[in-house]
Amino acid sequence: MRASDLLHTELRDPHTGRPTQIRDLRLERMEGKTIRLRLTEVVLGGGALAERFGYGRGPVRGPWLVKVVLDRLRRRHTDTVAWREVLEVRGEKVKVRRKLLNEGDES
C-alpha cells in the first residue's frame, strides 16, 4: 500500500458515523541497515497542517501569532488514530475500531 492510497480517504467514526479525512501519516523508522518506514498513526482533520509544521509535537516556537493560530487549529480540529486501530481499507473508505476523540468541525 502506498501513502497516496490513504491520504484524503474518508474515515468514519464507528459510533457517530461522522466522516473526516486522513490528512497526514506518521511513520517510524525501523531498525536495520536499510531505511524502512512503518506506519504508526494516521492524522485526521484540518489541523494536520499544524502537525506538518511541527507545532504540538516538537519544540517549534515560531512567530507568536502563527504559533497561537496553528496551536488552536491543531487542538480543535485534529485527531490521530493508531494504525493498529484500523480494521479495513476499502477503496476510498477506512474503517476503524475506536471512537474518535475530537468532535470539532473537520473542514
C-alpha positions as CSV (number, residue, x, y, z in Angstrom):
1,M,0.0,0.0,0.0
2,R,1.2,3.5,-0.8
3,A,0.8,6.6,1.2
4,S,-1.1,8.2,-1.6
5,D,-3.7,5.4,-1.3
6,L,-4.5,6.6,2.3
7,L,-4.2,10.4,2.1
8,H,-7.5,12.2,1.7
9,T,-9.6,9.0,2.1
10,E,-12.7,9.1,4.1
11,L,-12.7,7.7,7.7
12,R,-16.0,7.5,9.6
13,D,-16.3,7.5,13.4
14,P,-17.7,4.0,14.1
15,H,-20.0,5.3,16.9
16,T,-21.4,8.5,15.4
17,G,-20.9,7.9,11.7
18,R,-19.3,11.3,11.3
19,P,-16.9,11.5,8.4
20,T,-13.4,13.0,8.3
21,Q,-10.4,12.7,6.1
22,I,-6.9,11.3,6.6
23,R,-4.7,14.3,6.1
24,D,-1.3,13.1,7.1
25,L,0.6,9.9,8.2
26,R,3.1,9.4,11.0
27,L,5.9,7.0,10.2
28,E,8.5,5.3,12.4
29,R,11.9,4.3,11.2
30,M,12.6,0.6,11.6
31,E,15.9,-0.8,12.8
32,G,18.3,-2.2,10.3
33,K,20.9,-1.4,7.7
34,T,18.3,-0.3,5.0
35,I,15.9,2.6,5.5
36,R,12.5,1.1,6.1
37,L,9.5,3.0,7.5
38,R,6.4,1.7,9.3
39,L,3.1,3.4,9.5
40,T,2.1,4.1,13.2
41,E,-0.7,6.6,13.0
42,V,-3.0,8.5,10.7
43,V,-3.7,12.2,11.3
44,L,-7.2,13.4,10.8
45,G,-8.8,16.7,10.2
46,G,-7.8,20.2,9.2
47,G,-5.2,20.7,11.9
48,A,-2.8,18.3,10.2
49,L,-1.2,21.4,8.7
50,A,0.0,22.5,12.1
51,E,1.3,19.0,12.7
52,R,3.3,19.1,9.5
53,F,5.0,22.3,10.6
54,G,5.9,20.7,13.9
55,Y,3.5,22.6,16.2
56,G,2.2,20.4,19.0
57,R,4.7,17.6,18.8
58,G,8.1,19.3,18.9
59,P,9.9,22.2,20.3
60,V,8.8,24.5,17.4
61,R,8.4,28.1,18.6
62,G,7.9,30.2,15.5
63,P,6.3,33.6,15.4
64,W,3.9,34.1,18.3
65,L,0.8,34.7,16.2
66,V,1.5,31.7,13.9
67,K,2.0,29.5,16.9
68,V,-1.3,30.6,18.5
69,V,-3.3,30.2,15.4
70,L,-1.8,26.8,14.4
71,D,-2.0,25.5,18.0
72,R,-5.7,26.3,18.3
73,L,-6.3,24.7,14.9
74,R,-4.4,21.6,15.9
75,R,-6.3,21.2,19.2
76,R,-9.8,21.8,17.9
77,H,-9.6,20.1,14.5
78,T,-7.0,17.3,14.7
79,D,-7.3,13.7,15.9
80,T,-5.0,10.7,15.4
81,V,-5.7,7.0,15.1
82,A,-3.1,4.3,15.7
83,W,-2.7,2.2,12.6
84,R,-3.4,-0.9,14.8
85,E,-7.0,0.5,15.3
86,V,-7.7,0.4,11.5
87,L,-9.9,-2.6,10.7
88,E,-10.0,-2.3,6.9
89,V,-9.2,-0.1,4.0
90,R,-11.6,-0.5,1.1
91,G,-11.1,1.9,-1.9
92,E,-11.8,5.4,-0.7
93,K,-13.0,4.4,2.8
94,V,-11.3,3.4,6.0
95,K,-13.0,1.6,8.9
96,V,-11.6,2.0,12.5
97,R,-12.3,0.2,15.7
98,R,-12.5,3.0,18.3
99,K,-14.5,6.2,18.7
100,L,-12.7,9.3,17.5
101,L,-11.8,11.7,20.4
102,N,-12.1,15.1,18.7
103,E,-15.6,16.3,17.9
104,G,-14.5,19.6,16.3
105,D,-15.5,20.6,12.7
106,E,-13.2,19.0,10.1
107,S,-13.4,21.5,7.3
